[in-house]
């Protein structure tokens, strides 16, 4: 149970900190943190929770990461469902808190036809810069694959584990710097689901991509590291 609670709180913090920075701080006139600030916020959520609860659960905070670690042989199949459930519940709980806070501001509106509404992920007309489904899928696939390679390399028994959280957090920052204009950056099905639930509209049917692409990329990244890079 401690593992599942760690995944719940870690994913809650990722969504609350990352999406919260996009909702509250990115667009403030003249003082907004912009794409760079939001990217750092997502990276910092993972970095801080990796050190806070990573020793309890492994610090996945992402269904794709759990599945990628399973593909690499570093995670047991029997733990996949409870981990993914804990991550999704944590993400949805964070989105619910964000929604309550946002509705405390006069004039706040969630528009399901606007790209990036409520920090949600999308493609086509819901992509921040108009990228289609093929471009979005490829970006999410490649970025998640490299994320898994970085995670597996940074946590390898031959690596300096003390800095694993830094490497992983900075990797997620870089991923956001690359892909916010494309999909508003997912690489995490739980994070995408939590925001889409509160936005609704076409964000719901587009969720398939933000499950399929990260999971496929995570599996490929896990297999690449296991087969080609891991020291036997």
Secondary structure as a PSIPRED ss2 file (coil, helix, strand):
# PSIPRED VFORMAT (PSIPRED V4.0)

   1 X C   1.000  0.000  0.000
   2 X H   0.000  1.000  0.000
   3 X H   0.000  1.000  0.000
   4 X H   0.000  1.000  0.000
   5 X H   0.000  1.000  0.000
   6 X H   0.000  1.000  0.000
   7 X H   0.000  1.000  0.000
   8 X H   0.000  1.000  0.000
   9 X H   0.000  1.000  0.000
  10 X H   0.000  1.000  0.000
  11 X H   0.000  1.000  0.000
  12 X H   0.000  1.000  0.000
  13 X H   0.000  1.000  0.000
  14 X H   0.000  1.000  0.000
  15 X H   0.000  1.000  0.000
  16 X H   0.000  1.000  0.000
  17 X H   0.000  1.000  0.000
  18 X H   0.000  1.000  0.000
  19 X H   0.000  1.000  0.000
  20 X H   0.000  1.000  0.000
  21 X H   0.000  1.000  0.000
  22 X H   0.000  1.000  0.000
  23 X H   0.000  1.000  0.000
  24 X H   0.000  1.000  0.000
  25 X C   1.000  0.000  0.000
  26 X C   1.000  0.000  0.000
  27 X C   1.000  0.000  0.000
  28 X C   1.000  0.000  0.000
  29 X C   1.000  0.000  0.000
  30 X C   1.000  0.000  0.000
  31 X C   1.000  0.000  0.000
  32 X C   1.000  0.000  0.000
  33 X C   1.000  0.000  0.000
  34 X H   0.000  1.000  0.000
  35 X H   0.000  1.000  0.000
  36 X H   0.000  1.000  0.000
  37 X H   0.000  1.000  0.000
  38 X H   0.000  1.000  0.000
  39 X H   0.000  1.000  0.000
  40 X H   0.000  1.000  0.000
  41 X H   0.000  1.000  0.000
  42 X H   0.000  1.000  0.000
  43 X H   0.000  1.000  0.000
  44 X H   0.000  1.000  0.000
  45 X H   0.000  1.000  0.000
  46 X H   0.000  1.000  0.000
  47 X H   0.000  1.000  0.000
  48 X H   0.000  1.000  0.000
  49 X H   0.000  1.000  0.000
  50 X H   0.000  1.000  0.000
  51 X H   0.000  1.000  0.000
  52 X H   0.000  1.000  0.000
  53 X H   0.000  1.000  0.000
  54 X H   0.000  1.000  0.000
  55 X H   0.000  1.000  0.000
  56 X H   0.000  1.000  0.000
  57 X H   0.000  1.000  0.000
  58 X C   1.000  0.000  0.000
  59 X C   1.000  0.000  0.000
  60 X C   1.000  0.000  0.000
  61 X C   1.000  0.000  0.000
  62 X C   1.000  0.000  0.000
  63 X H   0.000  1.000  0.000
  64 X H   0.000  1.000  0.000
  65 X H   0.000  1.000  0.000
  66 X H   0.000  1.000  0.000
  67 X H   0.000  1.000  0.000
  68 X H   0.000  1.000  0.000
  69 X H   0.000  1.000  0.000
  70 X H   0.000  1.000  0.000
  71 X H   0.000  1.000  0.000
  72 X C   1.000  0.000  0.000
  73 X C   1.000  0.000  0.000
  74 X C   1.000  0.000  0.000
  75 X C   1.000  0.000  0.000
  76 X C   1.000  0.000  0.000
  77 X H   0.000  1.000  0.000
  78 X H   0.000  1.000  0.000
  79 X H   0.000  1.000  0.000
  80 X H   0.000  1.000  0.000
  81 X H   0.000  1.000  0.000
  82 X H   0.000  1.000  0.000
  83 X H   0.000  1.000  0.000
  84 X H   0.000  1.000  0.000
  85 X H   0.000  1.000  0.000
  86 X H   0.000  1.000  0.000
  87 X H   0.000  1.000  0.000
  88 X H   0.000  1.000  0.000
  89 X H   0.000  1.000  0.000
  90 X H   0.000  1.000  0.000
  91 X H   0.000  1.000  0.000
  92 X H   0.000  1.000  0.000
  93 X H   0.000  1.000  0.000
  94 X H   0.000  1.000  0.000
  95 X H   0.000  1.000  0.000
  96 X H   0.000  1.000  0.000
  97 X H   0.000  1.000  0.000
  98 X H   0.000  1.000  0.000
  99 X H   0.000  1.000  0.000
 100 X H   0.000  1.000  0.000
 101 X H   0.000  1.000  0.000
 102 X H   0.000  1.000  0.000
 103 X C   1.000  0.000  0.000
 104 X C   1.000  0.000  0.000
 105 X C   1.000  0.000  0.000
 106 X C   1.000  0.000  0.000
 107 X C   1.000  0.000  0.000
 108 X C   1.000  0.000  0.000
 109 X C   1.000  0.000  0.000
 110 X C   1.000  0.000  0.000
 111 X C   1.000  0.000  0.000
 112 X C   1.000  0.000  0.000
 113 X C   1.000  0.000  0.000
 114 X C   1.000  0.000  0.000
 115 X C   1.000  0.000  0.000
 116 X C   1.000  0.000  0.000
 117 X H   0.000  1.000  0.000
 118 X H   0.000  1.000  0.000
 119 X H   0.000  1.000  0.000
 120 X C   1.000  0.000  0.000
 121 X C   1.000  0.000  0.000
 122 X C   1.000  0.000  0.000
 123 X C   1.000  0.000  0.000
 124 X H   0.000  1.000  0.000
 125 X H   0.000  1.000  0.000
 126 X H   0.000  1.000  0.000
 127 X C   1.000  0.000  0.000
 128 X C   1.000  0.000  0.000
 129 X C   1.000  0.000  0.000
 130 X C   1.000  0.000  0.000
 131 X C   1.000  0.000  0.000
 132 X C   1.000  0.000  0.000
 133 X H   0.000  1.000  0.000
 134 X H   0.000  1.000  0.000
 135 X H   0.000  1.000  0.000
 136 X H   0.000  1.000  0.000
 137 X H   0.000  1.000  0.000
 138 X H   0.000  1.000  0.000
 139 X H   0.000  1.000  0.000
 140 X H   0.000  1.000  0.000
 141 X H   0.000  1.000  0.000
 142 X H   0.000  1.000  0.000
 143 X H   0.000  1.000  0.000
 144 X H   0.000  1.000  0.000
 145 X H   0.000  1.000  0.000
 146 X H   0.000  1.000  0.000
 147 X H   0.000  1.000  0.000
 148 X H   0.000  1.000  0.000
 149 X H   0.000  1.000  0.000
 150 X H   0.000  1.000  0.000
 151 X H   0.000  1.000  0.000
 152 X H   0.000  1.000  0.000
 153 X H   0.000  1.000  0.000
 154 X H   0.000  1.000  0.000
 155 X C   1.000  0.000  0.000
 156 X C   1.000  0.000  0.000
 157 X C   1.000  0.000  0.000
 158 X C   1.000  0.000  0.000
 159 X C   1.000  0.000  0.000
 160 X C   1.000  0.000  0.000
 161 X H   0.000  1.000  0.000
 162 X H   0.000  1.000  0.000
 163 X H   0.000  1.000  0.000
 164 X H   0.000  1.000  0.000
 165 X H   0.000  1.000  0.000
 166 X H   0.000  1.000  0.000
 167 X H   0.000  1.000  0.000
 168 X H   0.000  1.000  0.000
 169 X H   0.000  1.000  0.000
 170 X H   0.000  1.000  0.000
 171 X H   0.000  1.000  0.000
 172 X H   0.000  1.000  0.000
 173 X H   0.000  1.000  0.000
 174 X H   0.000  1.000  0.000
 175 X H   0.000  1.000  0.000
 176 X H   0.000  1.000  0.000
 177 X H   0.000  1.000  0.000
 178 X H   0.000  1.000  0.000
 179 X H   0.000  1.000  0.000
 180 X H   0.000  1.000  0.000
 181 X H   0.000  1.000  0.000
 182 X H   0.000  1.000  0.000
 183 X H   0.000  1.000  0.000
 184 X C   1.000  0.000  0.000
 185 X C   1.000  0.000  0.000
 186 X C   1.000  0.000  0.000
 187 X C   1.000  0.000  0.000
 188 X C   1.000  0.000  0.000
 189 X H   0.000  1.000  0.000
 190 X H   0.000  1.000  0.000
 191 X H   0.000  1.000  0.000
 192 X H   0.000  1.000  0.000
 193 X H   0.000  1.000  0.000
 194 X H   0.000  1.000  0.000
 195 X H   0.000  1.000  0.000
 196 X H   0.000  1.000  0.000
 197 X H   0.000  1.000  0.000
 198 X H   0.000  1.000  0.000
 199 X H   0.000  1.000  0.000
 200 X C   1.000  0.000  0.000
 201 X C   1.000  0.000  0.000
 202 X H   0.000  1.000  0.000
 203 X H   0.000  1.000  0.000
 204 X H   0.000  1.000  0.000
 205 X H   0.000  1.000  0.000
 206 X C   1.000  0.000  0.000
 207 X H   0.000  1.000  0.000
 208 X H   0.000  1.000  0.000
 209 X H   0.000  1.000  0.000
 210 X H   0.000  1.000  0.000
 211 X H   0.000  1.000  0.000
 212 X H   0.000  1.000  0.000
 213 X H   0.000  1.000  0.000
 214 X H   0.000  1.000  0.000
 215 X H   0.000  1.000  0.000
 216 X H   0.000  1.000  0.000
 217 X H   0.000  1.000  0.000
 218 X H   0.000  1.000  0.000
 219 X H   0.000  1.000  0.000
 220 X H   0.000  1.000  0.000
 221 X H   0.000  1.000  0.000
 222 X H   0.000  1.000  0.000
 223 X H   0.000  1.000  0.000
 224 X H   0.000  1.000  0.000
 225 X H   0.000  1.000  0.000
 226 X H   0.000  1.000  0.000
 227 X H   0.000  1.000  0.000
 228 X H   0.000  1.000  0.000
 229 X H   0.000  1.000  0.000
 230 X C   1.000  0.000  0.000
 231 X C   1.000  0.000  0.000
 232 X C   1.000  0.000  0.000
